[in-house]
Amino acid sequence: MSEALSAEDRKLVTLARATRARTGAAEGAAVRDSDGRTYAAATVDLPSLQVSALGVCVAMAVASGSTGLEAAVVLSGADAVAEADLAAVRDLAGAGVPVHRGDIRGNLTETRTT
């Protein structure tokens, strides 16, 4: 599936994979905002705070002043991207944003749009 991705979306796969591997987290994610900036994050799983990797990416984009997203990638062992994560992408960027999902090695298995 990754052959059909643009070079910019392949970069998101690389960032998400590297971030997850570096931290040993359950998932890694990366997004590209409407200005072309990228944000990568891993799952936060502390006793008092739990945030998905995609949730962290969306929060980073919002905190940086982004007003939209062009694409997102989530790499994990899960069978689907959580609906709450898709809703967060939609809240920031509206409908039509591709969210690519794959395993922890970066092999993409699904693309959904918000």
MMTF fields as JSON, N, C-alpha, C and O atoms, coordinates in Angstrom:
{
  "mmtfVersion": "1.0.0",
  "mmtfProducer": "UNKNOWN",
  "numBonds": 455,
  "numAtoms": 456,
  "numGroups": 114,
  "numChains": 1,
  "numModels": 1,
  "chainsPerModel": [1],
  "groupsPerChain": [114],
  "chainIdList": ["A"],
  "bondAtomList": [4, 2, 8, 6, 12, 10, 16, 14, 20, 18, 24, 22, 28, 26, 32, 30, 36, 34, 40, 38, 44, 42, 48, 46, 52, 50, 56, 54, 60, 58, 64, 62, 68, 66, 72, 70, 76, 74, 80, 78, 84, 82, 88, 86, 92, 90, 96, 94, 100, 98, 104, 102, 108, 106, 112, 110, 116, 114, 120, 118, 124, 122, 128, 126, 132, 130, 136, 134, 140, 138, 144, 142, 148, 146, 152, 150, 156, 154, 160, 158, 164, 162, 168, 166, 172, 170, 176, 174, 180, 178, 184, 182, 188, 186, 192, 190, 196, 194, 200, 198, 204, 202, 208, 206, 212, 210, 216, 214, 220, 218, 224, 222, 228, 226, 232, 230, 236, 234, 240, 238, 244, 242, 248, 246, 252, 250, 256, 254, 260, 258, 264, 262, 268, 266, 272, 270, 276, 274, 280, 278, 284, 282, 288, 286, 292, 290, 296, 294, 300, 298, 304, 302, 308, 306, 312, 310, 316, 314, 320, 318, 324, 322, 328, 326, 332, 330, 336, 334, 340, 338, 344, 342, 348, 346, 352, 350, 356, 354, 360, 358, 364, 362, 368, 366, 372, 370, 376, 374, 380, 378, 384, 382, 388, 386, 392, 390, 396, 394, 400, 398, 404, 402, 408, 406, 412, 410, 416, 414, 420, 418, 424, 422, 428, 426, 432, 430, 436, 434, 440, 438, 444, 442, 448, 446, 452, 450],
  "bondOrderList": [1, 1, 1, 1, 1, 1, 1, 1, 1, 1, 1, 1, 1, 1, 1, 1, 1, 1, 1, 1, 1, 1, 1, 1, 1, 1, 1, 1, 1, 1, 1, 1, 1, 1, 1, 1, 1, 1, 1, 1, 1, 1, 1, 1, 1, 1, 1, 1, 1, 1, 1, 1, 1, 1, 1, 1, 1, 1, 1, 1, 1, 1, 1, 1, 1, 1, 1, 1, 1, 1, 1, 1, 1, 1, 1, 1, 1, 1, 1, 1, 1, 1, 1, 1, 1, 1, 1, 1, 1, 1, 1, 1, 1, 1, 1, 1, 1, 1, 1, 1, 1, 1, 1, 1, 1, 1, 1, 1, 1, 1, 1, 1, 1],
  "groupList": [{"groupName": "MET", "atomNameList": ["N", "CA", "C", "O"], "elementList": ["N", "C", "C", "O"], "formalChargeList": [0, 0, 0, 0], "bondAtomList": [1, 0, 2, 1, 3, 2], "bondOrderList": [1, 1, 2], "singleLetterCode": "M", "chemCompType": "L-PEPTIDE LINKING"}, {"groupName": "SER", "atomNameList": ["N", "CA", "C", "O"], "elementList": ["N", "C", "C", "O"], "formalChargeList": [0, 0, 0, 0], "bondAtomList": [1, 0, 2, 1, 3, 2], "bondOrderList": [1, 1, 2], "singleLetterCode": "S", "chemCompType": "L-PEPTIDE LINKING"}, {"groupName": "GLU", "atomNameList": ["N", "CA", "C", "O"], "elementList": ["N", "C", "C", "O"], "formalChargeList": [0, 0, 0, 0], "bondAtomList": [1, 0, 2, 1, 3, 2], "bondOrderList": [1, 1, 2], "singleLetterCode": "E", "chemCompType": "L-PEPTIDE LINKING"}, {"groupName": "ALA", "atomNameList": ["N", "CA", "C", "O"], "elementList": ["N", "C", "C", "O"], "formalChargeList": [0, 0, 0, 0], "bondAtomList": [1, 0, 2, 1, 3, 2], "bondOrderList": [1, 1, 2], "singleLetterCode": "A", "chemCompType": "L-PEPTIDE LINKING"}, {"groupName": "LEU", "atomNameList": ["N", "CA", "C", "O"], "elementList": ["N", "C", "C", "O"], "formalChargeList": [0, 0, 0, 0], "bondAtomList": [1, 0, 2, 1, 3, 2], "bondOrderList": [1, 1, 2], "singleLetterCode": "L", "chemCompType": "L-PEPTIDE LINKING"}, {"groupName": "ASP", "atomNameList": ["N", "CA", "C", "O"], "elementList": ["N", "C", "C", "O"], "formalChargeList": [0, 0, 0, 0], "bondAtomList": [1, 0, 2, 1, 3, 2], "bondOrderList": [1, 1, 2], "singleLetterCode": "D", "chemCompType": "L-PEPTIDE LINKING"}, {"groupName": "ARG", "atomNameList": ["N", "CA", "C", "O"], "elementList": ["N", "C", "C", "O"], "formalChargeList": [0, 0, 0, 0], "bondAtomList": [1, 0, 2, 1, 3, 2], "bondOrderList": [1, 1, 2], "singleLetterCode": "R", "chemCompType": "L-PEPTIDE LINKING"}, {"groupName": "LYS", "atomNameList": ["N", "CA", "C", "O"], "elementList": ["N", "C", "C", "O"], "formalChargeList": [0, 0, 0, 0], "bondAtomList": [1, 0, 2, 1, 3, 2], "bondOrderList": [1, 1, 2], "singleLetterCode": "K", "chemCompType": "L-PEPTIDE LINKING"}, {"groupName": "VAL", "atomNameList": ["N", "CA", "C", "O"], "elementList": ["N", "C", "C", "O"], "formalChargeList": [0, 0, 0, 0], "bondAtomList": [1, 0, 2, 1, 3, 2], "bondOrderList": [1, 1, 2], "singleLetterCode": "V", "chemCompType": "L-PEPTIDE LINKING"}, {"groupName": "THR", "atomNameList": ["N", "CA", "C", "O"], "elementList": ["N", "C", "C", "O"], "formalChargeList": [0, 0, 0, 0], "bondAtomList": [1, 0, 2, 1, 3, 2], "bondOrderList": [1, 1, 2], "singleLetterCode": "T", "chemCompType": "L-PEPTIDE LINKING"}, {"groupName": "GLY", "atomNameList": ["N", "CA", "C", "O"], "elementList": ["N", "C", "C", "O"], "formalChargeList": [0, 0, 0, 0], "bondAtomList": [1, 0, 2, 1, 3, 2], "bondOrderList": [1, 1, 2], "singleLetterCode": "G", "chemCompType": "PEPTIDE LINKING"}, {"groupName": "TYR", "atomNameList": ["N", "CA", "C", "O"], "elementList": ["N", "C", "C", "O"], "formalChargeList": [0, 0, 0, 0], "bondAtomList": [1, 0, 2, 1, 3, 2], "bondOrderList": [1, 1, 2], "singleLetterCode": "Y", "chemCompType": "L-PEPTIDE LINKING"}, {"groupName": "PRO", "atomNameList": ["N", "CA", "C", "O"], "elementList": ["N", "C", "C", "O"], "formalChargeList": [0, 0, 0, 0], "bondAtomList": [1, 0, 2, 1, 3, 2], "bondOrderList": [1, 1, 2], "singleLetterCode": "P", "chemCompType": "L-PEPTIDE LINKING"}, {"groupName": "GLN", "atomNameList": ["N", "CA", "C", "O"], "elementList": ["N", "C", "C", "O"], "formalChargeList": [0, 0, 0, 0], "bondAtomList": [1, 0, 2, 1, 3, 2], "bondOrderList": [1, 1, 2], "singleLetterCode": "Q", "chemCompType": "L-PEPTIDE LINKING"}, {"groupName": "CYS", "atomNameList": ["N", "CA", "C", "O"], "elementList": ["N", "C", "C", "O"], "formalChargeList": [0, 0, 0, 0], "bondAtomList": [1, 0, 2, 1, 3, 2], "bondOrderList": [1, 1, 2], "singleLetterCode": "C", "chemCompType": "L-PEPTIDE LINKING"}, {"groupName": "HIS", "atomNameList": ["N", "CA", "C", "O"], "elementList": ["N", "C", "C", "O"], "formalChargeList": [0, 0, 0, 0], "bondAtomList": [1, 0, 2, 1, 3, 2], "bondOrderList": [1, 1, 2], "singleLetterCode": "H", "chemCompType": "L-PEPTIDE LINKING"}, {"groupName": "ILE", "atomNameList": ["N", "CA", "C", "O"], "elementList": ["N", "C", "C", "O"], "formalChargeList": [0, 0, 0, 0], "bondAtomList": [1, 0, 2, 1, 3, 2], "bondOrderList": [1, 1, 2], "singleLetterCode": "I", "chemCompType": "L-PEPTIDE LINKING"}, {"groupName": "ASN", "atomNameList": ["N", "CA", "C", "O"], "elementList": ["N", "C", "C", "O"], "formalChargeList": [0, 0, 0, 0], "bondAtomList": [1, 0, 2, 1, 3, 2], "bondOrderList": [1, 1, 2], "singleLetterCode": "N", "chemCompType": "L-PEPTIDE LINKING"}],
  "groupTypeList": [0, 1, 2, 3, 4, 1, 3, 2, 5, 6, 7, 4, 8, 9, 4, 3, 6, 3, 9, 6, 3, 6, 9, 10, 3, 3, 2, 10, 3, 3, 8, 6, 5, 1, 5, 10, 6, 9, 11, 3, 3, 3, 9, 8, 5, 4, 12, 1, 4, 13, 8, 1, 3, 4, 10, 8, 14, 8, 3, 0, 3, 8, 3, 1, 10, 1, 9, 10, 4, 2, 3, 3, 8, 8, 4, 1, 10, 3, 5, 3, 8, 3, 2, 3, 5, 4, 3, 3, 8, 6, 5, 4, 3, 10, 3, 10, 8, 12, 8, 15, 6, 10, 5, 16, 6, 10, 17, 4, 9, 2, 9, 6, 9, 9],
  "groupIdList": [1, 2, 3, 4, 5, 6, 7, 8, 9, 10, 11, 12, 13, 14, 15, 16, 17, 18, 19, 20, 21, 22, 23, 24, 25, 26, 27, 28, 29, 30, 31, 32, 33, 34, 35, 36, 37, 38, 39, 40, 41, 42, 43, 44, 45, 46, 47, 48, 49, 50, 51, 52, 53, 54, 55, 56, 57, 58, 59, 60, 61, 62, 63, 64, 65, 66, 67, 68, 69, 70, 71, 72, 73, 74, 75, 76, 77, 78, 79, 80, 81, 82, 83, 84, 85, 86, 87, 88, 89, 90, 91, 92, 93, 94, 95, 96, 97, 98, 99, 100, 101, 102, 103, 104, 105, 106, 107, 108, 109, 110, 111, 112, 113, 114],
  "secStructList": [7, 4, 4, 4, 1, 7, 2, 2, 2, 2, 2, 2, 2, 2, 2, 2, 2, 2, 2, 2, 2, 2, 2, 6, 7, 1, 7, 3, 3, 3, 3, 3, 3, 6, 6, 1, 7, 3, 3, 3, 3, 3, 7, 3, 3, 3, 6, 6, 3, 3, 3, 7, 2, 2, 2, 2, 2, 2, 2, 2, 2, 2, 2, 6, 6, 7, 7, 7, 3, 3, 3, 3, 3, 3, 3, 1, 1, 7, 1, 1, 7, 7, 2, 2, 2, 2, 2, 2, 2, 2, 2, 2, 2, 7, 6, 6, 7, 3, 3, 3, 3, 3, 7, 6, 6, 1, 7, 3, 3, 3, 3, 3, 3, 7],
  "xCoordList": [0.816, 0.0, 0.861, 0.449, 2.042, 2.862, 3.383, 3.804, 3.361, 3.812, 2.908, 3.368, 1.633, 0.678, 0.77, 0.134, 1.542, 1.656, 2.562, 3.498, 2.255, 3.139, 4.426, 4.481, 5.438, 6.704, 6.481, 7.105, 5.602, 5.328, 4.625, 4.9, 3.733, 3.071, 4.029, 3.945, 4.935, 5.963, 6.841, 7.282, 7.099, 7.863, 7.128, 7.756, 5.811, 5.032, 5.171, 5.271, 5.179, 5.368, 6.721, 6.819, 7.756, 9.107, 9.167, 9.755, 8.562, 8.565, 7.804, 8.27, 6.643, 5.841, 6.567, 6.567, 7.177, 7.906, 9.097, 9.306, 9.865, 11.051, 10.672, 11.342, 9.619, 9.19, 8.723, 9.079, 7.932, 7.466, 8.627, 8.689, 9.538, 10.679, 11.586, 12.067, 11.813, 12.697, 12.143, 12.901, 10.838, 10.236, 9.769, 9.557, 9.607, 9.079, 7.599, 7.084, 6.908, 5.487, 4.624, 5.092, 3.37, 2.433, 2.146, 1.928, 2.144, 1.9, 2.704, 3.107, 2.917, 3.554, 2.656, 1.945, 2.691, 1.866, 2.614, 3.548, 2.186, 2.726, 1.638, 0.823, 1.634, 0.691, 1.438, 2.512, 0.843, 1.347, 0.238, -0.898, 0.581, -0.457, -0.602, 0.131, -1.546, -1.857, -0.76, -0.8, 0.215, 1.384, 2.591, 3.661, 2.42, 3.497, 4.386, 5.343, 4.082, 4.873, 4.45, 3.287, 5.409, 5.103, 5.282, 6.107, 4.48, 4.529, 4.488, 3.672, 5.362, 5.4, 5.348, 5.901, 4.681, 4.535, 4.303, 3.978, 4.475, 4.2, 3.098, 2.79, 2.513, 1.495, 2.058, 3.201, 1.243, 1.581, 0.744, -0.485, 1.405, 0.701, 1.3, 2.11, 0.887, 1.316, 0.154, -0.997, 0.441, -0.665, -1.754, -2.936, -1.369, -2.358, -2.693, -3.487, -2.112, -2.376, -2.201, -1.144, -3.249, -3.18, -3.667, -4.787, -2.799, -3.144, -2.581, -1.435, -3.389, -2.92, -1.864, -1.757, -1.098, -0.062, -0.68, -0.161, -1.791, -2.435, -3.014, -2.98, -3.541, -4.032, -2.934, -3.161, -1.743, -0.609, -0.249, 0.003, -0.223, 0.105, -0.88, -0.482, -2.168, -3.181, -2.991, -3.068, -2.743, -2.522, -1.289, -1.307, -0.226, 0.985, 0.693, 1.147, -0.056, -0.394, -1.232, -0.966, -2.228, -3.071, -2.237, -2.368, -1.383, -0.552, 0.441, 0.918, 0.753, 1.671, 0.95, 1.578, -0.363, -1.13, -1.659, -2.162, -1.555, -2.051, -3.57, -4.27, -4.057, -5.503, -6.049, -7.242, -5.213, -5.683, -4.628, -3.454, -5.045, -4.144, -4.357, -5.467, -3.274, -3.351, -3.401, -4.063, -2.696, -2.635, -2.139, -1.512, -2.438, -1.987, -1.625, -2.153, -0.706, -0.308, -0.304, 0.194, -0.865, -0.843, -0.288, -0.794, 0.757, 1.351, 1.196, 1.654, 0.548, 0.341, -0.069, -0.161, -0.309, -0.804, -2.322, -2.894, -2.978, -4.445, -5.055, -4.426, -6.287, -7.002, -7.641, -8.07, -7.704, -8.348, -7.855, -7.368, -7.987, -7.726, -8.954, -10.086, -8.727, -9.834, -10.719, -10.227, -12.019, -12.969, -12.685, -12.865, -12.242, -11.919, -10.765, -10.745, -9.802, -8.68, -9.134, -8.703, -10.0, -10.544, -11.345, -11.295, -12.081, -12.863, -11.951, -12.278, -10.813, -9.879, -9.307, -9.169, -8.974, -8.485, -9.571, -9.289, -10.806, -11.94, -12.172, -12.457, -12.05, -12.247, -11.282, -11.654, -10.041, -9.036, -9.124, -9.012, -9.32, -9.124, -10.381, -10.353, -11.477, -12.68, -12.665, -11.856, -13.558, -13.706, -12.687, -12.179, -12.404, -11.586, -10.103, -9.348, -9.66, -8.234, -7.929, -8.575, -6.954, -6.601, -5.832, -4.892, -6.254, -5.571, -5.138, -5.966, -3.839, -3.268, -2.943, -2.376, -3.309, -3.013, -2.14, -2.309, -1.187, -0.333, 0.234, -0.034, 1.032, 1.66, 2.9, 3.261, 3.54, 4.669, 5.897, 6.809, 5.926, 7.037, 6.825, 7.733, 5.629, 5.341, 4.645, 4.518, 4.185, 3.425, 1.974, 1.255, 1.554, 0.212, -0.82, -0.61, -1.96, -2.997, -4.34, -5.234, -4.494, -5.799, -5.627, -4.74, -6.481, -6.58, -8.038, -8.89, -8.315, -9.672, -9.621, -8.57, -10.721, -10.798, -11.76, -12.748, -11.434, -12.28, -13.546, -14.376],
  "yCoordList": [-1.194, 0.0, 1.261, 2.267, 1.245, 2.448, 2.953, 4.106, 2.088, 2.537, 3.633, 4.488, 3.627, 4.612, 5.936, 6.914, 5.979, 7.198, 8.212, 7.866, 9.475, 10.54, 10.508, 9.881, 11.181, 11.266, 11.907, 11.508, 12.893, 13.565, 12.629, 12.683, 11.782, 10.829, 9.72, 9.235, 9.313, 8.329, 8.9, 8.166, 10.199, 10.855, 10.73, 10.51, 10.868, 10.706, 9.294, 9.114, 8.292, 6.9, 6.758, 6.15, 7.312, 7.24, 7.916, 7.375, 9.093, 9.819, 9.057, 8.955, 8.524, 7.781, 6.524, 6.19, 5.84, 4.601, 4.892, 4.198, 5.903, 6.243, 6.702, 6.348, 7.476, 7.96, 6.819, 6.76, 5.914, 4.767, 3.881, 3.428, 3.635, 2.77, 3.397, 2.708, 4.688, 5.371, 5.331, 5.191, 5.451, 5.506, 4.146, 3.971, 3.183, 1.882, 1.926, 1.028, 2.961, 3.136, 2.18, 1.56, 2.077, 1.201, 1.667, 0.846, 2.98, 3.482, 4.739, 5.461, 4.967, 6.195, 6.819, 6.117, 8.13, 8.825, 10.042, 10.529, 10.521, 11.758, 12.406, 11.725, 13.726, 14.489, 15.584, 16.018, 16.025, 17.183, 18.223, 17.94, 19.434, 20.463, 21.176, 20.899, 22.085, 22.768, 23.728, 24.232, 23.986, 24.799, 23.943, 24.473, 22.603, 21.689, 21.279, 20.528, 21.766, 21.369, 19.971, 19.591, 19.21, 17.862, 17.776, 18.465, 16.911, 16.647, 15.139, 14.461, 14.611, 13.178, 12.969, 13.757, 11.903, 11.642, 10.165, 9.401, 9.792, 8.435, 8.5, 9.565, 7.355, 7.251, 7.727, 7.429, 8.468, 8.86, 7.974, 7.987, 7.21, 6.298, 6.413, 5.585, 7.448, 7.702, 7.386, 7.337, 7.172, 6.896, 7.979, 7.669, 9.219, 10.3, 10.908, 11.846, 10.401, 10.964, 9.897, 9.275, 9.695, 8.772, 9.518, 10.026, 9.57, 10.221, 9.369, 8.923, 9.151, 8.39, 9.184, 10.4, 8.496, 9.167, 10.198, 11.305, 9.832, 10.783, 11.96, 13.096, 11.696, 12.781, 13.769, 14.979, 13.263, 14.141, 14.964, 16.164, 14.336, 15.067, 16.195, 17.311, 15.9, 16.941, 18.071, 19.247, 17.715, 18.742, 19.589, 20.805, 18.958, 19.704, 20.678, 21.822, 20.227, 21.086, 22.285, 23.423, 22.024, 23.104, 24.079, 25.293, 23.554, 24.401, 25.235, 26.265, 24.792, 25.536, 26.532, 27.235, 26.589, 27.552, 27.032, 27.809, 25.751, 25.177, 25.309, 25.219, 25.523, 25.627, 24.471, 24.448, 23.522, 22.384, 21.319, 21.547, 20.149, 19.034, 18.541, 18.589, 18.067, 17.49, 15.974, 15.363, 15.346, 13.885, 13.452, 14.221, 12.19, 11.606, 10.144, 9.481, 9.657, 8.249, 7.77, 8.458, 6.578, 5.94, 4.538, 3.768, 4.198, 2.867, 2.226, 2.771, 1.065, 0.367, -1.067, -1.492, -1.795, -3.152, -3.211, -4.296, -2.076, -2.032, -2.331, -2.148, -2.793, -3.132, -1.928, -2.024, -0.792, 0.388, 1.632, 1.564, 2.758, 4.043, 4.363, 4.249, 4.759, 5.039, 6.154, 7.127, 6.0, 7.016, 8.378, 9.409, 8.39, 9.664, 10.364, 11.592, 9.59, 10.181, 10.738, 11.817, 10.005, 10.504, 11.781, 12.714, 11.814, 13.009, 14.202, 15.324, 13.979, 15.074, 15.629, 16.844, 14.753, 15.198, 16.014, 17.073, 15.529, 16.239, 17.593, 18.579, 17.639, 18.904, 19.973, 21.138, 19.576, 20.543, 20.804, 21.949, 19.763, 19.888, 19.734, 20.003, 19.31, 19.085, 17.724, 16.859, 17.551, 16.27, 16.14, 17.131, 14.886, 14.608, 14.427, 14.304, 14.406, 14.214, 12.715, 11.965, 12.265, 10.841, 10.491, 11.184, 9.408, 8.882, 7.468, 6.566, 7.286, 5.991, 5.213, 5.763, 3.933, 3.072, 1.922, 1.379, 1.557, 0.429, -0.208, 0.222, -1.251, -1.94, -1.176, -0.154, -1.675, -0.954, -0.909, -0.117, -1.75, -1.715, -0.685, -0.412, -0.114, 0.88, 0.329, 1.029, -0.926, -1.513, -1.047, -1.452, -0.199, 0.365, -0.638, -1.358, -0.671, -1.633, -0.987, -1.646, 0.299, 0.929, 2.44, 3.014, 3.068, 4.522, 4.892, 4.433, 5.733, 6.254, 7.756, 8.373, 8.332, 9.788, 10.262, 9.604, 11.424, 11.974, 12.556, 13.062],
  "zCoordList": [0.0, 0.0, 0.0, -0.576, 0.624, 0.747, -0.591, -0.693, -1.643, -2.951, -3.491, -4.249, -3.119, -3.61, -2.855, -3.249, -1.789, -0.996, -1.668, -2.389, -1.41, -1.871, -1.042, 0.016, -1.529, -0.786, 0.576, 1.56, 0.641, 1.92, 2.903, 4.102, 2.423, 3.31, 3.734, 4.863, 2.852, 3.25, 4.352, 5.236, 4.31, 5.373, 6.706, 7.741, 6.686, 7.921, 8.472, 9.685, 7.602, 8.038, 8.722, 9.788, 8.118, 8.685, 10.054, 10.991, 10.168, 11.447, 12.527, 13.662, 12.179, 13.158, 13.614, 14.799, 12.678, 13.003, 13.911, 14.906, 13.574, 14.365, 15.769, 16.739, 15.881, 17.193, 18.074, 19.251, 17.524, 18.305, 18.721, 19.864, 17.808, 18.104, 19.167, 20.067, 19.056, 20.004, 21.425, 22.385, 21.561, 22.892, 23.397, 24.597, 22.496, 22.883, 23.212, 23.88, 22.751, 23.043, 22.221, 21.266, 22.608, 21.914, 20.497, 19.606, 20.28, 18.933, 18.666, 19.577, 17.398, 16.943, 15.892, 15.172, 15.809, 14.82, 14.318, 14.955, 13.168, 12.61, 11.779, 11.157, 11.775, 10.961, 10.223, 10.638, 9.113, 8.38, 8.391, 8.011, 8.832, 8.896, 7.559, 6.61, 7.497, 6.242, 5.795, 4.672, 6.657, 6.292, 5.919, 5.62, 5.935, 5.58, 6.742, 6.554, 7.945, 9.125, 9.566, 9.431, 10.095, 10.557, 12.072, 12.673, 12.65, 14.089, 14.263, 13.639, 15.106, 15.386, 16.888, 17.655, 17.303, 18.732, 18.979, 18.07, 20.22, 20.689, 21.73, 22.264, 22.008, 23.038, 24.376, 24.722, 25.12, 26.488, 27.402, 27.332, 28.253, 29.153, 30.546, 30.965, 31.247, 32.62, 33.561, 33.126, 34.833, 35.755, 35.735, 35.888, 35.551, 35.597, 34.241, 34.176, 33.156, 31.837, 30.761, 30.652, 29.972, 28.843, 27.602, 27.561, 26.592, 25.331, 24.196, 24.249, 23.186, 22.031, 21.281, 21.437, 20.478, 19.686, 18.74, 18.601, 18.09, 17.191, 17.972, 17.498, 19.157, 20.008, 20.361, 20.355, 20.669, 20.967, 19.74, 19.852, 18.571, 17.337, 17.074, 16.739, 17.226, 17.009, 18.019, 17.661, 19.278, 20.306, 19.992, 20.185, 19.514, 19.154, 18.014, 18.038, 17.031, 15.896, 16.363, 15.975, 17.183, 17.697, 18.524, 18.371, 19.395, 20.25, 19.445, 19.921, 18.231, 17.37, 16.474, 15.683, 16.6, 15.824, 14.503, 13.692, 14.275, 13.025, 12.95, 13.959, 11.744, 11.534, 10.702, 10.397, 10.334, 9.554, 9.399, 9.692, 8.937, 8.677, 7.253, 6.722, 6.645, 5.304, 5.328, 4.489, 6.299, 6.361, 7.734, 8.462, 8.07, 9.329, 9.108, 8.215, 9.948, 9.955, 11.395, 12.286, 11.623, 12.937, 12.757, 11.94, 13.518, 13.474, 14.843, 15.848, 14.878, 16.146, 15.868, 14.716, 16.929, 16.803, 16.806, 16.699, 16.924, 16.977, 15.611, 14.569, 15.653, 14.425, 13.737, 12.588, 14.44, 13.872, 14.589, 15.717, 13.926, 14.566, 15.414, 14.946, 16.651, 17.564, 17.013, 16.441, 17.193, 16.733, 17.362, 16.713, 18.625, 19.281, 18.57, 18.481, 18.063, 17.327, 15.985, 15.578, 15.302, 14.034, 14.274, 13.473, 15.38, 15.714, 15.988, 15.601, 16.649, 16.917, 15.62, 15.472, 14.684, 13.373, 12.681, 12.121, 12.715, 12.107, 12.766, 12.086, 14.102, 14.828, 14.344, 14.205, 14.088, 13.645, 12.154, 11.718, 11.372, 9.927, 9.087, 7.886, 9.689, 8.907, 8.237, 8.571, 7.302, 6.613, 5.486, 4.961, 5.131, 3.963, 4.199, 3.235, 5.435, 5.726, 5.737, 6.468, 4.937, 4.971, 6.247, 6.635, 6.884, 8.067, 7.706, 7.586, 7.535, 7.161, 8.438, 9.382, 8.456, 9.611, 9.155, 8.063, 10.034, 9.723, 10.971, 12.093, 10.748, 11.878, 12.34, 11.756, 13.384, 13.976, 13.078, 13.312, 12.057, 11.093, 9.995, 9.209, 9.941, 8.917, 7.697, 6.692, 7.759, 6.662, 6.777, 7.69, 5.852, 5.93, 5.45, 4.473, 6.171, 5.873, 5.564, 5.033, 5.892, 5.714, 5.631, 6.262, 4.849, 4.834, 4.975, 4.214, 5.965, 6.165, 5.986, 6.165, 5.643, 5.594, 6.664, 6.992, 7.192, 8.269, 7.714, 8.469]
}
